[in-house]
Amino acid sequence: MDKASLYLWVKTFHLVFVMAWMATVFYLPRILVNLAETTGQTDVQARLQLMGRRLYGFGHTMFGIAVILGGVLWFHFGISGGWLHAKLTLVALMLAHYIVAGRWLKGVAKGRSLPSPTALRWFNELPLFALIAVVWLVLAKPF
């Protein structure tokens, strides 16, 4: 396989794993909203916590594979530029957001309370703005 074909395959799989991770970034806070709205419904809460734990683990796996493939693009294929550093900063912020959601989920299992459903809905929207910026940076490569 020539280098150009390998590049396209690596980039394709990087994007697929990024999309899988972003699905978890968007859905985990939604599970938290549902948890906050179902206080006192122990069977529903248990099911949501199980879903959240599984989703959180899945998301970490998807993120890890995306990072490895992104590293191949960066170091093996020489992808570089200021836009990449800006993108990676936004990705780090989205990862921090994801970890906060995971800690809240783990806190619920320990009996801690969550922020209000409204606050969690706003929290759920934050990664959308970062994702829009990431997609723009990747496509436009402005610097």
Salt bridges, closest charged atoms under 4 A:
GLU37 OE2 - ARG121 NH2 2.48
